[in-house]
C-alpha cells in the first residue's frame, strides 16, 4: 500500500502527499531511471525489493552487487549497501564481500552479457564452490546498452547489429550451465510472472548456497525492433502464450529457441555444504580444533537444520 505523508504547504493548509511504498528502498535522487519504456528491468527490480521485504534476512544485512550493462544500473538505484563493479567482475567482487563478512546476504543483480559472457568464467566457479549468494540474471538476449550486439544467449536465427542475417551460434542454456557446475538453487521466470518471481526470489534469498534466478526480459528498443517482434507489451503477450511452467524440469531440456516455447519454474533445489562450510571444516582439520567462520548451522533451503 502507498504511504501518505502530511506536509505543510507554504502559507497554506497541510497537503497530503502520496508516496510509493518502495521509496525507502530506492535512491530517489537518481530517479527517473535510464531504462527504456516497457523494458522489464523495472519490474524485476520491483520484485527484488518486494522479496527483500518478505525474506527472513534483515534489511541491514542485504547488499547488492552488479556489473556493467542495462541491468547493472540496478545497484545504483537500490538504497541498500551496493557496489557497481567493472564489466564481468560482479561475481568475484561479491565473493570477496561474502568472505570478508559472511553475515551478509549478497545478491548479484546483472545481465546475461555481464554474467555469462565476459563474466562466464567467474559464474562457473562461483557455482562450483557453492558460494552462499543469490544471482539474478536478467536475460534479454543481447548487449543492449552498447548497441545490440549478439551474445552467448542470443537464440539461433535472431538478428542483431553484429548478426544482420541472424545469429548462427549455439546459445547457452543458462540453467543447465549453472546446474551442471554445482548451483544448489536454479529457477527461471519471465518479467510477466511477477508473483512467481517474487516467491522464487524470497526462496532464493533464504536459501543457503548458490541460488541462481534467470529472468527473461523484453528489450523493445534493440532486440525486439531488430527482429520485428513488436513492443514490450507484445513480448509480454508472447511470454503469456509461450511460457510453460515445469517445476523440477531437467535443466538439459530448457533451451530457448527463437520465438519458441519458454520453460519456466523452479528447476533445482538441494542442500549441499557451502564454500564457507567446507573451508571451515578443512581449517578445523588443519589446526586440530573446530573452526567456524560462518555464524549458525548449515540449513536446508526449506529451513530445516
Legacy VTK file of the C-alpha trace (Angstrom):
# vtk DataFile Version 3.0
C-alpha trace
ASCII
DATASET POLYDATA
POINTS 305 float
0.000 0.000 0.000
1.119 3.555 -0.636
2.144 5.813 2.220
0.559 9.212 2.925
2.855 11.984 4.091
1.467 15.192 5.536
3.490 18.284 4.666
2.556 21.916 5.258
2.199 23.954 2.094
3.940 27.354 2.211
1.389 29.807 3.578
-1.428 27.312 3.176
-3.092 24.185 4.591
-1.442 20.820 5.212
-1.145 18.810 1.994
-1.308 15.019 1.892
1.332 13.598 -0.427
1.048 10.012 -1.632
4.312 8.092 -1.588
5.200 4.744 -3.158
5.903 2.019 -0.547
9.212 1.175 -2.221
10.612 4.692 -1.965
12.542 3.881 1.248
14.392 1.204 -0.758
15.265 3.476 -3.693
17.746 6.299 -4.170
15.118 8.793 -5.270
17.755 11.358 -6.232
18.633 9.021 -9.134
15.052 8.668 -10.333
13.816 8.754 -13.112
15.827 5.750 -14.246
17.501 5.355 -17.634
15.646 2.194 -18.696
13.532 2.237 -21.842
9.757 2.229 -21.755
8.327 -1.334 -21.471
11.764 -2.776 -20.636
11.349 -5.465 -17.984
14.142 -4.255 -15.697
11.923 -2.038 -13.576
9.587 -4.964 -12.992
12.435 -7.250 -11.919
13.817 -4.595 -9.573
10.362 -4.133 -8.063
10.146 -7.891 -7.456
13.584 -7.900 -5.843
12.669 -5.091 -3.441
9.442 -6.897 -2.520
11.416 -10.094 -1.919
13.834 -8.243 0.382
10.875 -7.115 2.482
9.477 -10.660 2.663
12.733 -12.528 3.215
13.937 -13.674 6.615
17.130 -11.601 6.242
17.162 -8.176 7.974
17.406 -5.258 5.584
20.699 -4.138 7.140
22.279 -7.452 6.124
21.324 -7.184 2.438
23.852 -5.966 -0.103
23.711 -5.857 -3.898
26.499 -6.080 -6.484
26.234 -5.512 -10.230
28.475 -5.139 -13.250
28.128 -3.171 -16.477
25.097 -3.022 -18.765
21.448 -2.003 -18.580
20.773 -4.438 -15.723
23.895 -3.327 -13.909
22.306 0.036 -13.229
20.091 -1.626 -10.608
22.762 -1.434 -7.906
22.804 2.340 -8.231
19.057 2.668 -7.710
18.599 0.459 -4.632
19.012 2.123 -1.240
20.960 -0.633 0.466
24.713 -1.174 0.536
25.501 -1.510 -3.157
28.515 -1.923 -5.400
28.687 -1.133 -9.128
31.708 -3.047 -10.392
33.561 -3.468 -13.674
32.297 -5.495 -16.608
32.123 -9.216 -15.839
33.573 -8.855 -12.348
30.427 -8.715 -10.214
30.767 -12.327 -9.029
34.406 -12.240 -7.856
33.701 -8.925 -6.127
30.637 -10.462 -4.448
32.723 -13.497 -3.459
35.254 -11.286 -1.716
32.460 -9.395 0.007
30.896 -12.612 1.306
34.222 -13.965 2.549
35.037 -10.684 4.287
31.656 -10.522 6.037
29.857 -13.893 5.977
26.856 -12.434 7.831
25.768 -10.515 4.723
23.205 -11.737 2.214
24.954 -10.887 -1.042
22.878 -10.545 -4.216
24.400 -10.175 -7.669
21.947 -8.385 -9.972
23.212 -8.177 -13.546
22.594 -9.113 -17.174
23.362 -12.032 -19.453
26.264 -10.235 -21.140
27.912 -9.287 -17.871
27.381 -12.619 -16.087
27.508 -15.230 -18.842
29.768 -13.663 -21.490
32.712 -11.718 -20.070
31.870 -12.989 -16.570
31.271 -16.601 -17.583
34.474 -17.935 -16.032
33.550 -16.407 -12.670
29.988 -17.746 -12.939
31.002 -21.387 -13.283
33.445 -21.198 -10.379
31.025 -19.401 -8.050
28.504 -22.181 -8.765
31.174 -24.878 -8.382
32.165 -23.533 -4.972
28.510 -23.195 -3.924
29.145 -19.646 -2.757
26.366 -18.527 -0.433
24.869 -15.778 -2.603
21.896 -15.078 -4.835
22.371 -14.257 -8.526
19.604 -12.562 -10.511
20.443 -12.775 -14.217
18.169 -10.667 -16.419
18.425 -12.179 -19.890
17.327 -10.009 -22.820
19.408 -11.948 -25.373
21.749 -9.129 -26.410
24.217 -6.438 -25.380
21.581 -3.714 -25.324
23.479 -0.823 -23.735
26.317 -0.947 -26.267
24.137 -1.084 -29.381
22.603 -4.533 -29.636
25.413 -6.963 -30.428
24.582 -10.655 -30.271
25.889 -12.618 -27.301
26.104 -16.105 -25.810
22.379 -16.254 -25.003
21.087 -14.949 -28.347
18.808 -17.604 -29.896
19.894 -19.025 -33.239
18.343 -17.041 -36.081
17.769 -13.836 -34.099
19.065 -10.692 -35.841
21.191 -8.063 -34.099
23.690 -5.397 -35.104
26.583 -7.856 -35.338
24.370 -10.618 -36.731
22.374 -8.890 -39.503
21.492 -12.217 -41.130
20.719 -13.949 -37.845
22.888 -15.485 -35.134
24.450 -18.801 -36.143
25.980 -19.701 -32.760
24.566 -22.220 -30.288
23.420 -20.211 -27.229
23.964 -21.146 -23.617
21.206 -22.913 -21.737
21.962 -20.933 -18.557
20.006 -23.068 -16.034
21.793 -26.184 -17.298
25.139 -24.383 -17.200
24.893 -23.383 -13.532
23.201 -26.643 -12.520
25.998 -28.713 -14.054
28.579 -26.561 -12.256
27.038 -27.110 -8.823
24.392 -24.446 -8.171
22.015 -25.612 -5.429
19.005 -23.475 -6.399
18.099 -22.752 -10.031
14.933 -21.145 -11.385
13.685 -19.199 -14.389
10.753 -16.854 -14.915
9.839 -14.078 -17.326
9.140 -10.488 -16.350
5.447 -11.273 -16.848
5.445 -13.798 -13.968
5.586 -11.225 -11.197
4.021 -13.224 -8.357
6.012 -16.346 -9.143
9.207 -14.326 -9.440
8.687 -12.721 -6.034
8.065 -16.108 -4.399
11.156 -17.526 -6.097
13.350 -14.587 -5.072
12.204 -14.960 -1.452
13.181 -18.651 -1.608
16.495 -17.782 -3.244
17.329 -15.136 -0.636
16.512 -17.552 2.201
18.496 -20.380 0.582
21.983 -21.212 1.868
24.208 -21.796 -1.106
24.495 -20.600 -4.686
20.988 -19.628 -5.819
20.526 -18.548 -9.436
17.374 -16.984 -10.910
17.197 -16.240 -14.626
14.561 -13.721 -15.726
13.661 -13.444 -19.405
13.007 -9.763 -20.069
11.902 -7.650 -23.060
14.378 -5.409 -24.848
11.951 -3.413 -27.022
14.430 -0.798 -28.229
17.054 -3.147 -29.682
16.247 -6.875 -29.688
12.534 -6.578 -30.435
12.977 -3.845 -33.048
15.715 -5.705 -34.923
13.595 -8.858 -35.039
10.241 -7.143 -35.678
8.750 -8.595 -32.505
6.675 -5.542 -31.652
6.602 -3.595 -28.410
7.401 -4.679 -24.884
3.707 -5.385 -24.401
3.763 -7.655 -27.460
6.626 -9.576 -25.865
4.680 -9.924 -22.620
1.844 -11.387 -24.676
4.360 -13.799 -26.198
5.527 -14.791 -22.696
1.901 -15.383 -21.704
1.238 -17.602 -24.698
4.582 -19.409 -24.857
5.675 -19.918 -21.241
5.240 -23.422 -19.830
5.596 -23.928 -16.071
7.527 -27.120 -15.335
8.853 -27.229 -11.789
11.636 -29.758 -11.393
12.306 -29.956 -15.132
15.617 -31.440 -16.226
17.736 -28.375 -16.974
19.101 -30.098 -20.090
15.645 -29.675 -21.605
15.009 -25.964 -21.008
16.805 -24.444 -24.007
15.241 -21.330 -25.511
14.778 -21.108 -29.282
13.880 -18.054 -31.349
10.114 -17.455 -30.991
9.804 -20.877 -29.334
8.482 -22.174 -26.034
9.982 -20.896 -22.774
10.160 -23.422 -19.942
9.877 -21.653 -16.587
9.743 -22.731 -12.955
11.999 -23.851 -10.131
14.279 -26.495 -11.593
16.802 -27.250 -8.825
16.583 -27.053 -5.032
19.040 -29.082 -2.993
21.190 -28.821 0.124
24.977 -29.017 -0.037
27.777 -27.546 2.098
28.689 -24.014 1.056
32.189 -22.777 0.342
32.474 -21.401 3.867
31.283 -24.703 5.342
33.960 -26.684 3.506
36.598 -24.059 4.285
35.774 -24.180 7.988
35.937 -27.975 8.007
39.304 -28.018 6.218
40.817 -25.379 8.503
39.464 -27.204 11.531
41.213 -30.408 10.469
44.425 -28.477 9.879
44.529 -26.775 13.287
43.075 -29.707 15.200
40.013 -27.923 16.547
36.665 -26.572 15.408
36.979 -23.528 13.180
33.811 -21.513 12.497
33.719 -18.557 10.171
30.037 -18.657 9.276
27.641 -17.997 12.152
24.894 -20.586 12.578
24.348 -24.186 11.424
24.044 -25.252 7.820
20.400 -25.215 6.804
18.461 -26.814 4.020
16.585 -24.484 1.717
13.311 -25.424 3.384
14.570 -24.046 6.697
15.418 -27.374 8.385
18.788 -27.584 10.175
LINES 1 306
305 0 1 2 3 4 5 6 7 8 9 10 11 12 13 14 15 16 17 18 19 20 21 22 23 24 25 26 27 28 29 30 31 32 33 34 35 36 37 38 39 40 41 42 43 44 45 46 47 48 49 50 51 52 53 54 55 56 57 58 59 60 61 62 63 64 65 66 67 68 69 70 71 72 73 74 75 76 77 78 79 80 81 82 83 84 85 86 87 88 89 90 91 92 93 94 95 96 97 98 99 100 101 102 103 104 105 106 107 108 109 110 111 112 113 114 115 116 117 118 119 120 121 122 123 124 125 126 127 128 129 130 131 132 133 134 135 136 137 138 139 140 141 142 143 144 145 146 147 148 149 150 151 152 153 154 155 156 157 158 159 160 161 162 163 164 165 166 167 168 169 170 171 172 173 174 175 176 177 178 179 180 181 182 183 184 185 186 187 188 189 190 191 192 193 194 195 196 197 198 199 200 201 202 203 204 205 206 207 208 209 210 211 212 213 214 215 216 217 218 219 220 221 222 223 224 225 226 227 228 229 230 231 232 233 234 235 236 237 238 239 240 241 242 243 244 245 246 247 248 249 250 251 252 253 254 255 256 257 258 259 260 261 262 263 264 265 266 267 268 269 270 271 272 273 274 275 276 277 278 279 280 281 282 283 284 285 286 287 288 289 290 291 292 293 294 295 296 297 298 299 300 301 302 303 304
